[in-house]
Structure formats: structure tokens, C-alpha cells
Amino acid sequence: MDVRQYYKKMREVESAIKEPFVLVTSLETSDGGKPGIVSEVSREQAAKLIVEARGVLSTDAEGIAFIEKQEAEKKAFEKADIASRLQVTIVSAPEEKEAKPSISETSVKK
């Protein structure tokens, strides 16, 4: 592909994307790219992935599933973080010590 055509196509695709960040679903590639991985990327990165045929804009269903998964992972992380900060101290019952005579008892004995 000609470099001029490559960058022209990238500018066209980038101008078609209105949001600054979009969800992109990966495609299978000959160099080992895994299909179906959803990622949130910048408009520029999305255009590059689309032009290089390594990804496509995600569908609404893929986007909803991605957001739900991210929220579930965030809740699990927060729960684990709170659990790691929770400190438990076990205090045993105090042993009865020999009673020391009080001041009034010592003054009475004299």
C-alpha cells in the first residue's frame, strides 16, 4: 500500500469517528492476533487498527458486554482491596492478677 493512500485512508476513517475514545473488536490476523477481544482505544488508534484490518468498531452488544465485564472486575478489585485492608485483632481475656493492697488498706494496718 502506498504511504499517501495509507494516511489518506487513516484520516478518512478517523474523521468518521466522532467520539475521542471508542470500543474496537480485534480481528484474527496472520501474525497471531486473537479475534473478538474488545478494547477501548483513542480515535487515532481505532483508525489505525481499522485501516490495517486488525480491528473493527464494536457493536452495541459487544460494547455493553465489555462495560458490564469492566464493572464486575472493578467491584471484585474493590472488594479484594477492602478485604486486604481489614485488620482483625484477637484479644484474649485478661488474667486475674493478684490484688495489690490499696492505700486505705495500708493506712488501716499501721
C-alpha positions in Angstrom: 0.0 0.0 0.0 1.2 3.5 -0.9 2.1 5.6 2.2 0.0 8.5 0.9 -3.0 6.3 0.4 -2.5 4.8 3.9 -2.5 8.1 5.7 -5.4 9.4 3.5 -7.5 6.4 4.4 -6.5 6.8 8.1 -7.6 10.5 8.1 -10.9 9.5 6.4 -11.6 6.8 9.0 -10.5 9.0 11.9 -12.8 11.8 10.7 -15.8 9.4 10.6 -15.3 8.6 14.3 -16.9 11.3 16.4 -16.0 10.2 20.0 -12.5 10.7 21.4 -12.5 7.1 22.7 -14.2 4.1 21.1 -14.5 0.4 21.5 -12.8 -1.8 19.0 -13.1 -5.5 18.5 -10.0 -7.3 17.3 -9.9 -9.5 14.2 -7.8 -12.6 13.6 -4.5 -11.8 11.9 -1.9 -13.9 10.3 0.7 -12.9 12.9 -1.3 -14.4 15.8 -3.9 -11.7 16.6 -6.8 -13.2 18.6 -10.3 -12.4 17.3 -13.1 -11.0 19.5 -11.0 -9.0 22.0 -12.8 -5.7 22.9 -10.6 -2.7 23.8 -11.2 0.9 24.5 -8.8 3.0 22.3 -8.4 6.5 21.1 -9.9 7.6 17.8 -6.4 7.7 16.2 -5.6 4.1 17.4 -9.0 2.9 16.2 -8.4 4.3 12.8 -5.0 2.6 12.6 -6.5 -0.8 13.6 -9.3 -0.4 11.1 -7.1 0.6 8.2 -4.6 -2.2 8.9 -7.5 -4.7 9.1 -6.7 -5.7 12.6 -9.9 -4.5 14.2 -13.4 -3.1 13.6 -15.7 -0.8 15.6 -17.5 -2.9 18.3 -21.3 -3.5 18.0 -23.6 -2.2 20.7 -23.9 -5.7 22.2 -20.2 -6.1 22.4 -19.9 -2.7 24.0 -22.5 -3.5 26.7 -20.8 -6.8 27.5 -17.4 -5.1 27.7 -18.7 -2.4 30.1 -20.5 -5.0 32.3 -17.3 -7.0 32.5 -15.3 -4.0 33.4 -17.8 -3.0 36.2 -17.7 -6.6 37.6 -13.9 -6.6 37.6 -13.8 -3.2 39.3 -16.2 -4.4 42.0 -14.2 -7.5 42.6 -11.0 -5.5 42.9 -12.5 -3.1 45.3 -13.9 -5.9 47.4 -10.4 -7.6 47.5 -8.8 -4.2 48.3 -11.1 -3.7 51.3 -10.6 -7.2 52.5 -6.8 -6.8 52.4 -7.0 -3.6 54.5 -9.3 -5.1 57.1 -7.4 -5.9 60.2 -8.6 -8.2 62.9 -7.0 -8.3 66.4 -7.8 -11.1 68.7 -7.6 -10.1 72.4 -7.6 -12.9 75.0 -9.4 -12.4 78.3 -7.3 -10.6 80.9 -5.8 -12.8 83.5 -6.7 -12.0 87.1 -3.6 -10.6 88.8 -3.0 -10.6 92.5 -4.8 -7.7 94.0 -2.4 -5.1 95.3 -3.4 -3.5 98.6 -4.9 -0.1 98.2 -3.8 3.0 100.1 -6.7 2.8 102.5 -5.8 -0.8 103.5 -2.1 0.0 104.2 -3.0 3.0 106.4 -5.5 0.9 108.4 -3.0 -1.8 109.2 -0.5 0.6 110.8 
